[in-house]
Amino acid sequence: MSNIKKTSWKNRLHEIIYEADTKQGKLFDIVLLIAILASIILVMLESVESINNKYGQLLNIAEWIITILFSLEYILRIVSIKKPILYIFSFYGVIDLLSTIPKYLSMFLIGSSHFAALRALRLLRIFRILKLARYIGASEKLLVALKASKAKIAVFLFFVVILCLILGTFMYIIEGAENGFTSIPRSVYWAIVTLTTVGYGDIAPHTPFGQFIASIIMILGYGIIAIPTGIVSSEMTKNTDSNVHTNTQSCKNCSIDNHKDGAEFCYKCGSKIN
């Protein structure tokens, strides 16, 4: 009887911490996200000397409270799964640990508390907050489109690199060192800055022919920037909603998620999921 209660307690804890199908699970994720944002704001405020001098002690207390909450959450995540080692060395497990230890290190190493900004990485959990198809579905659809178009984007980027090498070499020959184009790498840097329409202005052509080429590159840049967007948009229209999963279930045995809708067993270890 005690074993059944123990198992039931762990299953319930796992459902709240790792999943977002219940009100308690959603509330846990929302509270966690608020704590993460609050912690990041505290670290940012501590870096402002005038604020830290005036409210340093209060900020330190608040940061310790949040750090203790994160520590408890980390321990509960380990306790609630059958194979803790899988969580500890998982992507989120490493991030959770890195986002928790900086404050403890500050007790021994001066200045290490500012590494607590690593907690910003935990905002990746935002996709687990609400199980809504229009949010989770759209994000997964975007990822599918990016994966499907990676070959086209890679070819496009390769073309852009070659174009910048050619244009940079031309500008090095046309303008020369006397106008700031002291080498081909520096000229290629100028071509990249101009093609992307950033335009720092640290290097600029002075000859009429060089300015003419620069004008063409700037106009060309507007068209080139739009190409990756078109590639990804085209792939997104090809993918149907049937390829998108909104299941937030996480396996209590191996901690794997991203199961298909309606799945009853984990696709990795075969354990039954909630």
N, C-alpha and C positions, 0 to 999 in steps of 0.2 A: 504493500500500500504506500509506504514511504517513498519507494522508488518511482511509483507512478506520479505521486505529487511532485517529486523532484524533477522528473522529466517534463511534466506539465508546466512547472514554473520556468524551466529553461526555455521551453518552446514559446511560452508567452513573452518572455524577455527578448528572445530572438526576433519574434514577430514585431515587437515595438521598436527595437533598435535598428534592425536591418531592412525592414519593409515599410511600405507606406499605404497599406490596404485598409488600415484601421484608423480611427480618430486619434487613438493614442500614438500610433506610429507617425502620423502626419504632424501631430503636436510636438512629438519628440524632435523630428527633423527641423521644424520651424524654430523651436527654442534653441536647438543646436546652431542653426544658421545665425540667429540673433546674437548668440554668445560669440561666434566667430567674428562677426562684424564689430561687435563691441570691443573685442580683444584687439583687433587690428586698429581701431580708432584710438584705443589707449596707447598702443605702441607708437602711433603717429604723433599723438599729443606729447608723449614722453620725449620725443626727439626735438620738440620746440623748447628751446632753453628757457624762455620767459615763463611758459606754462609749467614746465617741469620744476622750476625754482619755486613757484608759488603753490602748486598742487601736487608736487612730487610724491609726498607720502600717501595722499588719497589715491592717486593713480596706481601706486605700487600695491596698495591693499586690494583695489579692484582687480588688478591683474592677477594677484595671487588667488583670489576667489574664483576667477574664471579658469585659471590653470588647474586648480583642484577639481573643478567640475569636469574639465577635459580628461584629467587623470582617472576619475571615477568612470567616465564614459568609456575610456580605453580598456579599463579592467573589465567592465561589464560586457564589452564586445568579445573579449577573450573568453570569459566565463560562459557566455551564451551559445557557443558553438562547440561541436564535438572534437574538432581538430584545430585548436588555437594556433598552431604553427602556420597553418595556411593563411590565417588572417594577419598574423604578425609580419610575415614576409610578403604580403600582397601589396599592391600599389597604395591603396588607401591605408593599410596598416602602417606602412613606412611613413606616409604623410602624417598620420595621426601621432605617431611617435615623435617625428621631427617637430611637430607643432606644439608638443607638450613639454619636451625637455629643456628648451631654452631658458625658461624662467628658473628652473632648478639649477641650471648651470650658472646663472647669475649670482648664486650664492658663493660660487668659488672663482668664477672668471668675470672680471669687470667688463661691462659692455656687451656681454653675450646675450643679455635680455632682448636686445634689438633684433636678434635673429628670430624672435617670435613672430615677425612679419611673415614667416613661412606658413602661418595659419591661413594666409590668403589662398593657398593651394587647396584648402579644404572646401572652398566654395564650389569645387567640382561636384560636391554632394547636392548641389541645388537641383539637379535632375531627378533626385529621389524624393523631393519634398511632396509633390502632388502627382497622383496617378491620373493625369488628364491627357487624353489622346492628342488634343490640339497643342499641348506643350511637349510632352515626351515623344509623341509621334512625329512632330515637326523636327525636333532635334535629331531623332534617329534617321529620319528621311534625309536630312542634310548630310549626316555622316555617310549614309549609303551612297548619296550622290557624289560626295568627295572621293570616296574609294573607287567608284566606277569611273570617275573622270581623271584619276591620278596620272594615267599614261598620257592623256592629251595635254594635261597641264604641264607635265614634265617635258614633253616635246616643245610646248610653247615657251617655257622658261629657257630651254636650251637654245631656241631660236633667238630669244631676247639677248642672251649672253653673247652669242655670236654677233648679233647686230651691234651691241655696245662695243665689242672688240674692234669691229670694222670702223664704226663711227669715231671711236676714240683714236684709232690710228690715223685716220684722215685728219682729224683736228690737230693732232700732234705735228703732222707734216705741214698743215696750212698755217697754224698759228705760231708754233715754235715756242721755245723757252722764254723768249722776251715778253710774251703775252700770258705767261703763267702755266703753259702746257709744257712742263719741264721733262716729262717722261710719258711713255705710253700708258703705264698703270694709272698715272694721275689724270691723263686724258680720258681713259676708260671710266674712271670715277666720275668725271664731269659728264660723260655721256649717260651714265646711269642716273645721275641726279637730274639731268635735263629731261631724259626720256620719261622718268616717273613724275615729271612736273613738280618736283620738290623745289628746285632752284635755290640753293643756299647762297649763291652769289659770290662765293670765295674765289671762283675762277670764271672768267667771262671772255668770250671771243672779242677781238678788237678789229679784225680785218673784215671788210664787207662780205667776202665769200664765206668766212667763218660764221658771221652773223646770219647769213642766208641759210647755211646748213643747220645752225642752231634753231632757226625758226621752223624748219621742216621737222626737226626732231621733236620739238615741243608739240606741234600739231599732231605728229604721229603718236606721241605719248598718250593723248586722250583716247585714241582708238585702241591702243594696245592694252590700256588699263581695263577696258570693258570686256576684253576677250575671255579672261578666266571666269568672270561673272556669267557670261553667256554659256560657257561650257558646263558650269555647275547647274545653271538653271535648266539647260536642256536635259541633263541627266535626272534632275528632280521631277520633270514632267513625265519621264519614262517610268519612274517607280510608282507603283500603286500602293494604296494604303494597306493592301494585304501583306506587303513585305515589312510592315512596321509593327513592332510588338510593344504593348503597353504594360506588360507583366512586370511587377516590381518584386516578385517573390525571390527570396534568397535562400539557397540551400543551407539548412542548419548543420549539415555535416561538413561540407567543404567551402561554404561561404560564397559560392559562385552565384551570380545573378544573370540577367538578360535571358531568362527562359522564354519560350514561345507562349503565346496566349493559350490558356487551357491546359498547359503542361502539368502533369501530375508527378513526374519523376525528374530528378536532376539529370541534365544531359551529360554531366561529367562523371559523377560517381554513382548515379542510379538510385540515390536515396529519395524517398517520398518527400515532396515539398508540401507546404500548407495549401 
